[in-house]
Amino acid sequence: MSEAQGRQGWHERFPLGTTPLWRPLVIACAIIAGAFVVRYALKPALPVGSPFITFFPAVLLIAFLCGARIGAGAAIVSTLLGALFFMSDPMAPGYFATAVPSAVAYGVLVSLNLALFHWMQSANAMIRVERARSAALANTRQLLFRELQHRVSNNLQVAAGLLALQKKHVEGERARTALEEASRRIGVIGRISRQLYEPDGETRSLRALIEPMCADVLDAGGVTGVELKVIGGEDQSLPGDAAIPVALIVAEAVANAIEHGFAGRKTGTIAIHCMGGGNSGYRIEIRDDGQGLPEGFALEANAGLGLRIAATLATQLGGRFDLEPRRAEGGGTAARLVVPG
């Protein structure tokens, strides 16, 4: 069953126009036969002037199940059956004076209802076609979206790779370090671009966005003994224009913890706490149990390029980025991003 068929109601699957012709004909004949049997059983209790009382709902049911055309044929057959079996003797005087008005009234009433059924079923058919077309367009949009997402990510990864290759041909440690950092940041942006949205176009949750990215940063840093924990953020999402800056800030904080907090160490823990700040604001803390900050450290004066980039991105988001020592829980450093709602 297709997605479009799964969304439609059971009543929208009628009339049975796509089935073999004999099937709706058999259904119509069975319903008319049932109506005839019921009318015949009620013949002693009903007046002669009501020959079509059981045929009318039968014709409507046939029109609903099998279509207005087969319903029209059923109406003709039921008119003949009612006139022949449930009215006065056709040879009796005045038969046509009573039969004709009853048959005409029944025909007019049935015709109006069949016309309504036909219009409604035609409208349902058009809705089904449009629904199938919309489903096909939605599938195409998802495919194009995923393809674009992968292409953007791949192009950024290629750019990162080119910078990494260029580093080998550059003299000077500072220049090589700058190229290496630029390559890493472009690679992070590429991975974020790939993970930014779900296949249906919805923004990923905060946790689903930063957890694999931080794992990549750990792998790129070559530290296998550092444990990464992401706490919270499952039900929290970011605006599309804020996701990449926030992810970059978190990546820079994690990279800083690896480079400085765990310098000379092979084990440790980095815990990322995602918290809502009220009124759609958010607060993210990156805590490590490394060696902590040097005495008298000030973000504005002592931070490297990566942390200064993080502080600048936080300001662009309308928030702030701080770095402070942890006095408890084994020491270390806490990087904090706070964006008010």
PADREN-125684 format. One record per atom (N, C-alpha, C): x, y, z. Coordinates in steps of 0.1 Angstrom, whole numbers, plus 2048, in hexadecimal, padded with zeros to 3 digits. Layout:
PADREN-125684
XYZ;...
end
This chain:
PADREN-125684
8087F4800;800800800;80980C800;8068167F7;80E8227F6;80A82B802;813836804;81183F80E;80484780C;80184B800;7F58527FD;7E8849800;7E983C7FC;7DE8337FF;7DC83280E;7E7831816;7E6830824;7E083B82B;7E1847825;7DB85382C;7CC855829;7C784F81E;7B985181B;7B0848823;7A484D825;79A84682D;79483B825;78E83182D;789825826;77E82981C;77683381F;76B837816;77083D809;77D841809;7828477FD;78783D7F3;7868307F7;78B8257EE;77F8207E5;7748267E7;7688237DE;76582F7D5;75F82C7C9;75A81F7C5;7658157C0;7618097BE;76A7FE7BA;76D7FF7AC;77380A7A7;77580C799;781805794;78B80279C;7977FB797;7967EC798;78B7E779D;78A7D879D;7847D3790;7847C678D;77E7C1781;76F7C4781;7697C6775;75B7CB774;7527C177A;7557B4779;74B7AA77E;7497AB78D;7537B0794;7527B17A3;7477BB7A7;7487C77A3;73D7D17A7;72F7CC7A2;72F7C6796;7227C1791;71C7B679A;7257AD79F;7207A37A8;71B7A97B5;7227B37BA;71E7BA7C6;7117C17C4;70F7C77B9;7037CE7B6;6F77C57B5;6F97BA7AE;6EE7B07AD;6EB7AA7BB;6F57A77C3;6F27A27D0;6EA7AB7D9;6EE7B87D8;6E67C27E0;6D87C47DB;6D67C47CE;6C87C57C9;6C07B97CD;6C67AD7CC;6BF7A17CF;6BB7A17DE;6C57A67E7;6C17A77F5;6B67B17F7;6B67BC7F0;6AB7C67F2;69E7C07ED;69E7B87E2;6927B27DD;68D7A87E7;6967A07ED;6917967F7;68B79D803;6917A7808;68C7AE814;67E7B5810;67D7BB804;6717C1800;6667B67FF;6697AB7FA;6607A07F8;65B79B805;66479A80F;66079581C;65779F823;6597AC820;6517B7827;6447BA81F;6427B3814;6377B680B;6297B6812;6277AC81B;61A7AD822;6187B982B;6237BE830;6227C983A;6237D7834;6277D8828;6287E5822;61D7E8818;6197F4816;60F7F780C;6147F67FE;60B7F57F5;60E7F37E7;6167FF7E1;61380B7E7;6198177E2;6288197E6;62E80F7EC;63C8117F0;6458067EA;6468057DD;64D7F97D7;65C7FA7D8;6618077DA;6708087D9;67680B7E6;6708087F1;67580C7FE;682805802;6847F97FE;6907F2801;69B7F47F6;6967F87EA;69F7F97DF;6A78077DF;6A18117E5;6A881E7E5;6B581D7ED;6B58187FA;6C2818800;6CC80E7F9;6C68037F3;6CF7FA7EC;6D68017E0;6CF8097D9;6D58107CD;6DF81A7D2;6DD8217DD;6E782A7E3;6F48237E7;6F28177ED;6FD80F7F1;70580A7E5;6FE8067DB;7058027CF;70D80E7C8;7078197C8;70E8257C3;71A8287CA;71A8277D8;7258297E0;73081F7DE;72D8127DD;7378087DC;73C8067CD;7338077C4;7368047B6;73680F7AC;73281B7B0;7328267A7;72482A7A3;72383679E;71583C79B;71083578E;718830785;71382A779;70D81D77C;713814784;70D808787;70180A790;702815798;6F68197A0;6EA81D798;6ED82378C;6E2827783;6DC81A77D;6E481077A;6DF804775;6D67FD77F;6DB7FD78C;6D47F7797;6C67FE799;6C680B797;6BA813798;6AF80E78E;6B480C781;6AB808777;6A57FA77A;6AE7F177E;6AA7E3781;6A07E378D;6A37EB797;69A7EC7A3;68D7F27A0;68D7FC797;680801792;6777F778C;67D7EF783;6757E477C;6707DA787;6797D6790;6757CC79A;66A7D17A3;66B7DE7A7;6617E47B0;6537E57A9;6547E979C;6487EB795;6417DE792;6497D378F;6437C778B;63E7BE797;6457BF7A2;6427B67AD;63B7BC7B9;63D7C97BB;6387CF7C7;62E7DA7C5;6287DB7BA;61D7E47B7;6117DC7B4;6067E27B1;5FA7DB7AD;5FC7D37A0;5F27CA79D;5F37C2791;5F57CA785;5FF7C877D;6017D0771;5F57D0767;5ED7C5768;5E17C575F;5D57CB765;5D67D0772;5CB7D6778;5C87E4773;5BC7E8773;5B97F676E;5C0800777;5C580B770;5CB815778;5D981277C;5DF807778;5EC80477D;5F780F779;5F681376D;60081D768;5FE82A76F;5F282D773;5EF83A77A;5F683B787;5F882F78E;5FF82F79B;60E82B799;61182278F;61F81E78E;628829788;62383077E;62C83A778;630845782;62784B789;62B855793;63585079D;6338447A2;63C83E7AC;64A83C7A6;64A83679A;657834793;65E841790;65784B78C;65D858788;66385E795;65B85E7A0;6608647AC;66D85D7B1;66C8507B1;6788487B5;68484A7AC;68184B79E;68C84E795;69285C797;68A86679A;68F87479C;6988747A9;69386D7B4;69A86D7C1;6A78667BF;6A785A7B9;6B38537B7;6BD85A7AE;6B88607A3;6C086879A;6C88737A1;6C187A7AA;6C78857B1;6D38807BA;6CF8757C1;6DA86F7CA;6E58697C2;6E38637B7;6ED85E7AE;6F68697A9;6F08747A5;6F88807A1;7018857AC;6FC8867B8;70488A7C3;7108807C6;70D8737C5;7178697C7;72286B7BC;71D86D7B0;72786E7A5;73087A7A7;72A8857AB;7338917AD;73C88F7B8;7388897C3;7418877CF;74C87D7CB;7488727C4;7528697C0;75C86E7B6;7588777AD;76187E7A4;76B8877AC;76588E7B6;76E8967BE;77888E7C6;7738827CB;77D8797D2;7888747C9;7848717BD;78E86C7B3;7998777B1;7948837AF;79D88E7AD;7A68907B9;7A188F7C5;7A98907D2;7B38857D2;7AF8797CE;7B986E7CF;7C48707C5;7C18767B9;7CC8797B0;7D58837B5;7CF88E7BB;7D88997C0;7E08947CC;7DA88B7D4;7E18867DF;7ED87E7DB;7EB8757D1;7F686D7CB;8018767C5;7FC8817BE;80688A7B8;80E8927C3;8078967CE;80E89C7D9;8188937E0;8148867E2;81D87D7E8;82A87B7DF;82787A7D2;8338797C9;83C8857C9;8368917CA;83E89D7CB;84589E7D8;83F8997E3;8458997F0;8518907F0;8508847EA;85B87A7E9;8668807E1;8638877D6;86D88D7CE;8748987D5;86D8A07DD;8738AB7E5;87C8A57EF;87989A7F6;881894800;88E88F7F9;88D8897EE;8998847E7;8A288F7E3;89C89A7DD;8A48A57D9;8AB8AC7E5;8A38AD7F0;8A88B37FC;8B48AB802;8B389E803;8BE895808;8CA8967FE;8C78977F1;8D28987E8;8DA8A57E9;8D28B07EB;8D88BD7ED;8E08BD7FA;8DA8B7804;8E18B7811;8EF8AF810;8EE8A4809;8FB89C808;9058A37FF;9008AA7F4;9098B17EB;9108BD7F3;9088C47FA;90E8CF802;9198CA80C;9158BF813;91E8B981C;92B8B4815;9298AD80A;9358A8803;93E8B37FE;9388BE7F9;9408C97F4;9488CF7FF;9428D080B;94A8D6816;9558CC81B;9528BF81A;95C8B681E;9688B6814;9648B8807;96F8BA7FD;9788C6800;9718D1803;9788DD807;9818DB813;97C8D481D;9848D1829;9908C8825;98E8BE81C;9998B6818;9A38BD810;99F8C7807;9A98CF800;9B28D7809;9AB8DD814;9B38E581D;9BD8DC825;9B98CF828;9C28C682F;9CD8C3826;9CB8C1819;9D68BE80F;9DF8CA80E;9D98D680E;9E28E280C;9EB8E4818;9E78DF824;9EF8E1830;9FC8DB82E;9FD8D0826;A0A8C9825;A148D181D;A0F8DB815;A188E380D;A1A8F1812;A168F381F;A18900825;A238FF82F;A2C90982F;A3790A839;A32912844;A3790F850;A3391785C;A2990F864;A2B90E871;A22906879;A1590D87B;A1591B87C;A0992287E;A00921872;A06922866;9FE92185A;9F8913859;9FF90985C;9FA8FB85B;9EF8F9865;9F18FF871;9E68FD87C;9DA905877;9DB910871;9CF91886D;9C8910862;9CF90A859;9C890284E;9C28F6854;9C88F085E;9C38E4864;9B68E886B;9B68F3873;9AA8F787A;99F8FB870;9A2901865;99890585B;9928F9855;99B8EF852;9968E284C;98D8DB856;9908DB863;9888D486C;97A8DB86D;97A8E986D;96D8F086F;9648EE863;96A8EE857;9628EC84B;95D8DD84B;9658D484F;9608C6850;9548C585A;9558CC865;94A8CC86F;93E8D2869;93F8DD862;9338E385B;92D8D9851;9368D284A;9318C8840;9298BD847;92E8B8853;9278AD85A;91A8B3860;91A8BF864;90E8C586A;9038C685F;9088CA853;8FE8CC848;8F88BF844;8FF8B4845;8F98A7842;8EF8A284D;8F28A7859;8E98A2864;8DF8AC869;8DE8B7862;8D68C2867;8C78BF866;8C28B885C;8B48B685B;8B18A785A;8A58A385E;89F89685D;89C89484E;89A887849;89688583B;88988C837;88088E841;87389583E;8748A483E;8818AA840;8838B8840;8828BF84D;87E8B7858;87D8BD865;88B8BE86B;88D8C9873;89A8CB87A;89C8C0884;8A88BA885;8AB8B088F;8AB8B689D;8A98AD8A6;8AA8B28B4;8B88B68B7;8BA8BE8C2;8C78C38C6;8D18B88C8;8CC8AE8D0;8D58A28D3;8D989B8C6;8CF8988BD;8D28918B1;8DC8998A8;8DC8A68AA;8E58AE8A2;8F38AE8A7;8F58B08B4;9028B28B9;9098A58BE;90289B8C1;90888E8C6;9118888BB;90D8858AF;91687F8A5;9218898A1;91E8968A1;9288A089D;9348A08A8;9308A08B5;93A8A08BF;9428938BF;93C8888BC;94387B8BA;94D87C8AF;94A8838A4;953885899;95F88D89D;95C8978A6;9678A08AA;9708988B3;96B88F8BC;9748878C4;97C87E8BB;9768788B1;97E86F8A8;9898778A1;98588389C;98F88B895;99B88F89E;9978908AB;9A28948B5;9AB8898B9;9A787D8B5;9AF8718B8;9AF86D8C6;9A58708CE;9A486C8DC;9998618DD;99E8558E0;99484A8E1;9908478EF;99784D8F9;99384A907;98B85490D;98785E906;97E86990C;96F865909;967865914;959861913;95186D910;94886C907;93F877903;931874908;92A87D90F;91D87C914;91588890F;909885909;900890906;8F388E90E;8F0898916;8E589791F;8DA8A191B;8CE89C919;8C38A4915;8C38A8906;8BA8B0902;8B98B58F4;8B18AC8EB;8AB8A18F0;8A38988E7;89789F8E2;8918A78EA;8848AE8E6;8868BD8E2;8938C08E0;8968CE8DE;89B8D08D0;8978DA8C9;89C8DC8BB;8A08EB8BA;8A88EE8B0;8AD8FB8AD;8A79008A0;8A690E89F;8A2913892;8AD910888;8A990E87B;8B290A871;8BF913870;8BD920872;8C892A870;8D192A87C;8CD923887;8D5923893;8DC915895;8D890B88E;8DE8FE890;8ED8FD88D;8F1902882;8FF90287E;90890A888;90491788B;90D91E895;90D9178A3;9029128A7;90290B8B4;90B8FE8B4;90A8F78A9;9128EA8A8;9218EE8A7;9248F98A0;9328FD89F;9379018AD;92F9088B5;93390C8C2;9369008CB;92D8F78CA;92F8EA8D2;93B8E38CD;93D8E28C0;9498DB8BB;9568E28BF;9568EF8BF;9628F78C4;9658F48D2;95A8F48DB;95C8F18E9;9628E38EB;95C8D98E4;9618CC8E5;9708CA8E0;9738D18D5;9808D18D0;98A8D78DA;9868E28E0;98E8E98EA;9918E08F6;9868D98FA;9888D0906;9928C5902;9918C08F6;99B8B58F2;9A98BA8F1;9AA8C68EB;9B88CC8E9;9BF8D08F6;9B78D78FE;9BD8DD90A;9BA8D5917;9AD8D2919;9A98CB925;9AF8BE927;9B08B691C;9B58A991D;9C38A7917;9CA8B2916;9D88B2911;9E18A991A;9E789F914;9EF89691C;9E788B923;9DA88A921;9D2880927;9CB87891C;9C886B920;9C1863916;9B385F91A;9AF863926;9A186092A;99B86D930;98E86D931;986878936;978877932;970881936;962882933;95E89092E;957890924;95089D91F;94189B920;93A8A3927;92C8A2929;9268AE923;91C8AD91A;9158B8913;9078B8919;9038C2920;8F68C4925;8EE8CD91D;8E38C9918;8DA8D190F;8CD8D4918;8CB8E191A;8C08E6922;8B88F191B;8AB8F091D;8A38FB918;8A4907921;8A491391B;8A591F923;898927925;88D921921;880928922;87E931916;871931912;86D93A907;8759378FA;87892A8F8;87F9258EC;88E9298ED;89392D8F8;8A292F8FA;8A89218FD;8B59218FD;8BC915900;8CA917907;8CF90D90D;8DB90E915;8E2901913;8EF90290F;8F78F690D;9048F7914;9078ED91C;9138ED924;91C8E1920;9298E491E;9328DA91A;93C8D9926;93B8CE92D;9438CD939;94D8C1937;95A8C493B;9648BA93A;96B8B9948;9718AE94A;9798AC957;9888AC954;98C8B594B;99A8B6948;9A18BE952;9AC8C494D;9B58CB956;9B18D995A;9A68DE953;9A18EB957;9A88F6950;9A3903953;9A990F94D;9B5914955;9BE91A94E;9C9920955;9C592C95E;9CD92F968;9CA939971;9C994796A;9BE94E96D;9BC95B967;9B795B958;9B294F954;9AD94E946;9A1957944;9A195E938;996967934;993964926;987961923;98395D915;98796890B;98497490E;98797F905;996981902;99E97E90C;9AD98090A;9B5974907;9B196890C;9B995D90B;9B4952902;9A89538FD;9A39498F4;9A99488E7;9AA93C8E1;9AF93A8D4;9A493E8CA;9A893B8BD;99F93F8B2;9929388B3;99292B8B6;9869238B7;97C9288C1;98192B8CD;9789308D7;97393E8D4;97B9468CD;9779538C9;96C9528BF;96D9498B6;9639468AC;9569428B3;9579398BD;94B9358C4;9449418CB;94C94A8D1;9469568D8;94095F8CE;9469608C2;9409698B8;9339638B3;9329568B0;9269508AC;91B9518B6;91E94F8C3;9159518CE;90F95F8CE;9179698CC;9129778CB;9099798BF;90C9728B4;9039738A8;8F696D8AB;8F59638B3;8E995C8B7;8E19648C2;8E796F8C7;8E09768D1;8E29718DF;8ED9688E0;8F09628ED;8FE9658F2;90395D8FA;91195E8FF;918950901;9259518FF;92D944901;93794790C;93793F916;941941921;949934924;95593692A;95D92B92D;96292E93C;960924944;963926952;968919958;97091A963;97490D969;969907972;96A8FA973;9608F397B;9678F1989;9608F6993;9668F59A1;9638E89A7;9598E19A3;9558D49A9;9558C999E;9508BE9A2;94F8B2999;95C8AE992;9678AF99A;9748AB994;97B8B598C;9768C298C;97D8CC985;97B8CC976;9838D296E;9818D3960;97C8E095C;9758E1950;9718ED94A;9628EC946;95B8F7947;94D8F7942;94C902938;9488FE92B;945908921;936909920;931915920;922917921;91D920916;91491B90E;90D924904;8FF926909;8FB93390A;8EE93790F;8E8940904;8DC93C8FF;8D59448F5;8C79468FB;8C39538FF;8B6955905;8AB9548FA;89F9528FF;8949518F5;88F95E8F0;
end
